Amino acid sequence: VNTKGVSKTATVTLPIQLINGSLHQPIIDLSMAGTLSRVSCAVVDVLLAENRTVKTLKLSKTGLGSVVQAEGGHILFDPLSGGDSSLYQLDLSEMELGDTGGRKIFEALIAGRCKRITSLILSNNGLADETARVMHQLLQANDVCTLTSLDVSNNSINQQSLCRAIKRNSTLKFLNVRGCPLASYASYASCPIPHAKH
C-alpha cells in the first residue's frame, strides 16, 4: 500500500492473508508494517471486517498517533465496529498518541464506538491529565464502558479521581498502571477493582 502525504510518500507492507483471516491466526501484529496512514488504516479495517479468527490487533509503533490526534479516535474504532470480526483486544502501545490522542481515544469509546473492544493497551504513549480526565468519565459510565482490561502503564497519568472512577466501575477486571505516578501506593492500594481476582 502506497500512501501519499503532503510532502512524502511512504510504503507500508501489509500481510493481506494474515489480516483477512486466511491464515487463521488469533494475533495480527502490524508493528513492523511501517508508518500507517489514514488510507492504510482503512485498508486494514476492510480486510479485518470478516476475519473470524483474530482476537488481538497490535498497532504498536505504527505512527498512527498523529492520525488519531488530527482526526479523532473514531478513525480506529468506526471501521472495526462493523462486520463479523472476532477482534476484542486492541494494542495501541508506543503509538505516539500523546495526551491529545489519548483523550480522543477515550472520547470515541464514550461515544459508543466499537463496543466489541474489551481489552485496550495504551502503554508508553505520553498520556497525562487530559487523557485521565476523559478516561475517568468512561470508567464511571457503566452503561457505556465495555472495557474489562485496560493497560495505561508507563504514562504520566496522575489523577486522584481515577481511583474513585475505578471504585464505581463494574466492567473492569484488570488495570495496569505500572510506571504511572498515580499518587501514593496507599491511595492506589485503597481502590481495588470490583470483581477483579487478586
C-alpha positions as CSV (number, residue, x, y, z in Angstrom):
1,V,0.0,0.0,0.0
2,N,1.5,3.3,-1.0
3,T,0.2,6.3,1.0
4,K,0.9,9.9,-0.1
5,G,1.3,12.6,2.5
6,V,1.6,16.3,1.9
7,S,5.3,16.1,1.5
8,K,6.3,12.5,1.3
9,T,5.3,9.0,0.1
10,A,5.5,6.0,2.5
11,T,5.4,2.4,1.6
12,V,3.6,0.1,4.1
13,T,3.9,-3.7,4.0
14,L,0.6,-5.3,5.0
15,P,0.3,-9.1,5.4
16,I,-3.0,-9.5,3.5
17,Q,-3.7,-13.2,4.2
18,L,-2.9,-12.7,7.9
19,I,-5.3,-9.7,8.2
20,N,-8.2,-11.2,6.2
21,G,-8.1,-14.4,8.2
22,S,-6.9,-16.8,5.6
23,L,-4.1,-18.0,7.9
24,H,-6.4,-18.4,10.9
25,Q,-4.1,-16.6,13.3
26,P,-5.6,-15.1,16.6
27,I,-2.9,-12.3,16.7
28,I,-2.2,-9.8,14.0
29,D,0.9,-7.8,14.7
30,L,1.4,-4.8,12.4
31,S,4.2,-3.2,14.5
32,M,6.7,-3.9,11.7
33,A,4.4,-2.9,8.8
34,G,5.8,0.7,8.7
35,T,4.1,4.0,9.4
36,L,0.4,3.6,8.8
37,S,-1.7,6.5,7.5
38,R,-5.5,7.0,7.3
39,V,-5.6,5.2,4.0
40,S,-3.6,2.1,5.1
41,C,-5.7,2.0,8.3
42,A,-8.8,1.9,6.2
43,V,-7.4,-1.0,4.1
44,V,-6.6,-2.9,7.3
45,D,-10.1,-2.3,8.6
46,V,-11.7,-3.6,5.3
47,L,-9.6,-6.7,5.3
48,L,-10.2,-7.3,9.0
49,A,-14.0,-6.9,8.8
50,E,-14.7,-10.6,8.1
51,N,-11.8,-12.2,10.0
52,R,-13.4,-14.6,12.4
53,T,-10.2,-15.9,14.0
54,V,-8.5,-12.7,15.1
55,K,-8.6,-11.8,18.8
56,T,-5.8,-9.2,19.0
57,L,-4.7,-6.5,16.7
58,K,-1.3,-4.9,17.5
59,L,-0.8,-1.4,16.1
60,S,2.3,-0.6,18.2
61,K,4.9,1.6,16.6
62,T,2.8,2.3,13.6
63,G,2.8,6.1,14.0
64,L,-1.0,6.2,13.9
65,G,-0.9,8.5,16.9
66,S,-0.6,11.6,14.7
67,V,-3.7,10.4,12.7
68,V,-5.7,10.0,15.9
69,Q,-4.5,13.4,17.1
70,A,-5.6,15.1,13.9
71,E,-8.9,13.2,13.2
72,G,-10.0,11.5,16.4
73,G,-10.3,8.0,17.9
74,H,-13.2,7.2,15.5
75,I,-10.6,6.7,12.8
76,L,-9.6,3.4,14.5
77,F,-12.9,2.4,16.1
78,D,-15.6,3.1,13.5
79,P,-14.3,0.7,10.8
80,L,-13.7,-2.0,13.5
81,S,-17.3,-1.9,14.7
82,G,-18.7,-3.4,11.5
83,G,-18.5,-6.9,10.0
84,D,-18.3,-10.2,11.9
85,S,-14.7,-9.9,13.2
86,S,-13.9,-11.7,16.4
87,L,-11.4,-8.9,17.4
88,Y,-11.7,-7.9,21.1
89,Q,-8.2,-6.7,22.1
90,L,-6.5,-3.6,20.6
91,D,-2.8,-2.9,21.3
92,L,-2.0,0.8,20.7
93,S,1.1,0.9,22.8
94,E,4.1,3.0,21.7
95,M,1.9,4.7,19.0
96,E,2.9,8.2,19.9
97,L,-0.6,9.2,20.8
98,G,0.4,11.9,23.2
99,D,-2.2,13.4,25.6
100,T,-4.4,14.7,22.9
101,G,-4.6,11.4,21.0
102,G,-5.2,9.5,24.3
103,R,-8.1,11.9,25.1
104,K,-9.6,11.3,21.6
105,I,-9.4,7.5,22.0
106,F,-11.5,7.7,25.2
107,E,-13.9,10.2,23.7
108,A,-14.6,7.7,20.9
109,L,-15.2,5.0,23.5
110,I,-17.6,7.3,25.4
111,A,-19.5,7.9,22.2
112,G,-20.0,4.1,22.0
113,R,-17.6,3.5,19.1
114,C,-16.6,-0.2,18.7
115,K,-18.2,-1.9,21.7
116,R,-16.6,-5.2,20.8
117,I,-13.2,-3.9,22.1
118,T,-13.0,-5.1,25.7
119,S,-9.2,-5.0,26.1
120,L,-7.2,-1.9,25.4
121,I,-3.4,-1.4,25.7
122,L,-2.2,2.2,25.7
123,S,1.2,1.8,27.4
124,N,4.1,4.2,26.6
125,N,2.1,6.8,24.8
126,G,2.7,10.1,26.7
127,L,-0.8,10.1,28.2
128,A,-1.3,12.6,31.0
129,D,-4.1,14.5,32.8
130,E,-6.1,15.4,29.7
131,T,-6.4,11.7,28.9
132,A,-7.0,10.8,32.5
133,R,-10.0,13.2,32.8
134,V,-11.8,11.6,29.8
135,M,-10.8,8.1,30.9
136,H,-12.4,8.9,34.3
137,Q,-15.6,9.8,32.5
138,L,-15.6,6.5,30.6
139,L,-14.9,4.3,33.6
140,Q,-17.7,5.9,35.6
141,A,-20.2,5.3,32.7
142,N,-21.0,1.6,33.3
143,D,-23.7,1.7,30.7
144,V,-21.2,2.7,28.1
145,C,-17.9,1.2,29.2
146,T,-17.2,-2.2,27.7
147,L,-13.6,-2.5,28.8
148,T,-12.7,-5.4,31.1
149,S,-8.9,-4.9,30.7
150,L,-7.0,-1.6,30.4
151,D,-3.2,-1.1,30.3
152,V,-2.1,2.5,30.7
153,S,1.4,1.6,32.1
154,N,4.4,3.9,31.6
155,N,2.4,7.1,31.1
156,S,2.1,10.3,33.1
157,I,-1.4,9.8,34.4
158,N,-1.7,11.4,37.8
159,Q,-5.3,11.8,38.7
160,Q,-6.8,11.0,42.2
161,S,-10.2,11.0,40.6
162,L,-9.2,7.9,38.6
163,C,-9.3,5.9,41.8
164,R,-12.9,7.0,42.5
165,A,-13.9,6.0,38.9
166,I,-12.3,2.6,39.4
167,K,-14.4,2.1,42.5
168,R,-17.6,2.9,40.6
169,N,-16.8,0.9,37.5
170,S,-18.4,-2.5,37.2
171,T,-16.8,-3.8,34.0
172,L,-13.0,-3.5,34.6
173,K,-11.3,-6.7,35.8
174,F,-7.7,-5.8,35.0
175,L,-5.9,-2.4,35.2
176,N,-2.1,-1.9,34.6
177,V,-0.8,1.4,35.9
178,R,2.9,0.3,36.4
179,G,5.2,3.2,35.8
180,C,2.5,5.9,36.3
181,P,2.8,8.5,39.1
182,L,-0.8,7.6,40.3
183,A,-0.3,9.4,43.7
184,S,1.0,7.2,46.5
185,Y,0.8,3.5,46.9
186,A,-1.6,3.9,49.8
187,S,-4.1,5.7,47.6
188,Y,-3.8,3.0,44.9
189,A,-4.0,0.2,47.3
190,S,-7.2,1.5,48.7
191,C,-9.0,1.4,45.3
192,P,-9.4,-2.3,44.4
193,I,-11.1,-3.1,41.1
194,P,-14.6,-4.5,41.7
195,H,-14.9,-8.2,40.8
196,A,-11.2,-8.5,40.0
197,K,-9.2,-11.5,41.0
198,H,-6.1,-10.5,43.1
